[in-house]
Amino acid sequence: MSIWGKIVGGAAGFALGGPIGALVGVAAGHFVDRASARGGLTRRSGAPGVETKRQVFAVALIVLCAKMAKADGQVTRDEIEVFKRIFRVPEGEMEQVGQIFNEARRESTGFEPYAEQVMEIFPHNKHVREELLAALFHIAQADGIIHEGELAYLKSVASIFQFDDRDFDRIFSSHLGSDDADPYQILGVDKDAEDAEIKSAYRDLMRENHPDRLMAEGLPQEMIDVANEKVAHINDAYDRISKMRGMK
């Protein structure tokens, strides 16, 4: 079964509190224990495991994408198709994913509580938060342009996820593609940085985005593929800088 097929079943086995849990409960028609820890995720016995975190990630992805779709006032066919393609939602799971997506669009709560809950669930896992933000970038540029409202939304989510302006520029640049982005921004370094600093930044990014590490931190396979695309841009940026500087 895909990660999408485990969303409702997973919520039944865990007390998923906060706004994400409440929304899943409404969308799925299931009871959600609102008495669970504020914004948290607690298993009936023991700490949440990797599979549980993947379920949370999947739900958060749907909800935040739905909220972003409201940022530019409409949901385009391109956005829907990109969501289905990148995140490989099987036809058999589209109904339940669509229920959560539509409920998130309909209800009046802003996106902030959902982003804050993600921060509470993954407080020490910057990589998961970054990949979730990366997924939002993919959806935002589905129609070929990131609209002003979408950009403001992405910056707000990034701030809640505790990414500063430099982090945001790096993440933004790494999803534009090599032809449109500053290679120094992709690596998160200044243009006057020493060669050693550039090499160190490159190695850190490659280590942080290694598929094995991301899988161990709870990302579903769909997001590993998105991360691999980002790694290709990081590699290309480093190659471009190396050639310009004559680095070995």
C-alpha positions in Angstrom: 0.0 0.0 0.0 1.3 3.5 -0.8 2.0 6.1 1.9 -1.3 7.8 0.8 -3.3 4.7 1.6 -2.1 4.7 5.2 -3.2 8.2 6.1 -6.6 7.3 7.5 -5.6 4.0 8.8 -2.6 5.5 10.6 -4.8 8.2 12.1 -7.0 5.5 13.6 -4.0 3.9 15.3 -2.6 7.1 16.7 -4.0 10.0 18.6 -3.2 12.8 16.1 -4.0 16.0 17.9 -3.9 19.6 16.8 -5.4 21.2 13.7 -4.0 18.5 11.4 -5.6 15.7 13.3 -8.9 17.6 13.6 -9.0 18.2 9.8 -8.2 14.5 9.0 -11.0 13.5 11.4 -13.5 15.7 9.6 -12.3 14.7 6.1 -12.3 11.0 6.9 -15.4 11.0 9.0 -13.5 9.6 11.9 -13.3 10.6 15.5 -10.2 12.5 16.4 -9.0 12.7 20.0 -8.8 16.4 20.6 -7.7 15.8 24.1 -4.3 14.6 22.8 -1.2 16.8 23.4 -1.5 20.2 21.7 -0.1 19.9 18.2 1.6 16.6 19.0 1.4 13.1 17.8 1.4 10.3 20.5 1.2 6.6 20.0 -0.9 4.6 22.3 2.3 2.9 23.5 5.8 4.2 22.8 7.1 7.0 20.7 6.1 7.7 17.1 8.1 5.7 14.7 9.3 6.3 11.1 6.0 5.1 9.5 4.0 7.4 11.7 6.2 10.4 10.8 5.6 9.5 7.1 1.9 9.6 7.7 2.1 13.0 9.3 4.4 14.3 6.5 1.8 13.1 3.9 -1.1 14.8 5.7 0.9 18.0 6.3 1.9 18.0 2.6 -1.7 17.8 1.4 -2.9 20.5 3.9 -0.2 23.0 3.2 -0.5 22.5 -0.6 -4.2 23.2 -0.3 -3.7 26.3 1.8 -1.1 27.6 -0.7 -3.6 27.0 -3.5 -5.7 29.7 -1.9 -2.7 32.1 -1.8 -3.2 33.1 -5.5 -6.9 32.8 -5.4 -7.4 29.7 -7.5 -6.4 26.0 -7.9 -5.2 25.4 -11.5 -5.3 22.1 -13.4 -1.5 22.4 -13.6 -1.2 22.5 -9.8 -3.4 19.5 -9.4 -1.6 17.5 -12.1 1.9 18.3 -10.7 0.7 17.3 -7.3 -0.6 13.9 -8.6 2.6 13.4 -10.7 5.3 14.4 -8.2 3.6 12.7 -5.2 2.4 9.7 -7.2 -1.1 9.5 -5.7 -2.7 6.2 -6.9 -6.1 6.5 -8.5 -7.5 4.3 -5.7 -6.3 6.8 -3.1 -7.3 10.0 -4.8 -10.7 10.2 -3.1 -9.3 10.2 0.5 -6.5 12.6 -0.5 -9.0 14.8 -2.3 -11.2 14.8 0.8 -8.4 16.1 3.0 -7.3 18.6 0.3 -10.8 20.0 -0.2 -11.5 20.2 3.5 -8.3 22.2 4.0 -9.3 24.6 1.2 -12.8 25.0 2.6 -12.2 25.5 6.3 -11.4 29.1 7.4 -8.4 28.4 9.6 -5.2 30.0 8.1 -2.2 27.9 7.3 -0.2 29.1 10.3 -1.5 26.6 12.8 -0.7 23.7 10.5 2.8 24.9 9.8 3.3 25.4 13.5 2.2 21.9 14.2 4.7 20.5 11.7 7.4 22.5 13.6 6.2 21.0 16.9 6.2 17.4 15.5 9.6 17.8 13.8 11.4 20.3 16.0 14.9 18.8 15.6 14.5 17.6 12.0 15.4 20.5 9.8 15.7 18.3 6.8 12.1 17.1 6.9 10.9 20.7 7.2 13.1 21.7 4.3 11.8 18.9 2.0 8.2 19.8 2.9 9.0 23.4 1.9 10.6 22.1 -1.2 7.4 20.3 -2.1 5.5 23.5 -1.8 8.0 25.2 -4.2 7.3 22.5 -6.8 3.5 23.1 -6.6 3.9 26.9 -6.7 5.9 26.9 -9.9 3.6 24.3 -11.6 2.2 26.9 -13.9 5.6 28.3 -14.8 5.6 31.2 -12.4 5.5 31.7 -8.6 2.9 34.4 -8.0 3.3 37.1 -5.5 0.8 35.6 -3.1 2.5 32.2 -3.3 5.9 33.7 -2.7 4.6 35.5 0.4 3.0 32.3 1.6 6.3 30.3 1.1 8.3 32.9 3.0 5.8 32.8 5.9 5.9 29.0 6.0 9.7 29.2 5.9 9.8 31.6 8.8 7.5 29.3 10.9 9.9 26.4 10.0 12.7 28.6 11.4 14.5 29.2 8.1 16.2 32.6 7.8 16.4 34.7 4.6 19.6 33.0 3.5 18.1 29.6 3.9 15.1 30.6 1.9 17.2 32.0 -0.9 19.2 28.7 -1.0 16.1 26.5 -1.1 14.4 28.8 -3.6 17.4 28.8 -5.9 17.9 25.0 -5.7 14.5 24.5 -7.2 14.7 27.0 -10.0 17.1 24.9 -12.0 20.7 25.7 -13.0 19.9 28.1 -15.8 17.8 30.4 -13.7 19.6 30.4 -10.4 22.8 31.8 -8.9 25.1 28.8 -8.2 26.4 30.5 -5.0 22.9 30.9 -3.7 22.2 27.2 -4.4 25.2 26.3 -2.1 24.2 29.0 0.4 27.6 30.8 0.2 28.7 34.3 -0.7 30.4 35.0 -4.0 33.6 36.1 -2.2 33.7 32.9 -0.1 37.0 31.0 0.1 37.3 27.8 -1.9 37.5 25.8 1.3 34.2 27.2 2.5 32.5 26.4 -0.8 33.7 22.8 -0.7 32.5 22.4 2.9 29.1 23.8 2.0 28.8 21.5 -0.9 29.8 18.4 1.2 27.3 19.4 3.9 24.5 19.7 1.4 25.3 16.4 -0.2 25.4 14.7 3.1 22.1 16.3 4.3 20.3 15.3 1.1 21.6 11.7 0.9 18.6 9.4 0.2 19.4 7.0 3.0 19.5 9.8 5.5 16.2 11.2 4.3 14.5 7.8 4.4 15.8 7.3 8.0 14.2 10.6 9.0 10.8 9.6 7.8 10.4 11.0 4.3 8.3 8.9 2.0 9.8 7.7 -1.3 7.9 10.4 -3.2 9.9 13.1 -1.5 13.2 11.2 -2.0 12.7 11.7 -5.7 12.1 15.4 -5.2 15.3 15.6 -3.1 17.2 13.8 -5.9 16.3 16.5 -8.3 17.6 19.1 -5.9 20.8 17.2 -5.5 21.3 17.4 -9.2 21.0 21.2 -9.1 23.5 21.3 -6.2 26.0 19.2 -8.1 25.6 21.4 -11.2 26.0 24.6 -9.1 29.2 23.2 -7.6 30.5 22.2 -11.0 29.8 25.7 -12.4 31.6 27.4 -9.5 34.6 25.0 -9.8 35.0 25.8 -13.5 34.7 29.5 -12.9 37.3 29.4 -10.2 39.5 26.7 -11.5 39.0 24.7 -8.4 40.2 21.1 -8.2 
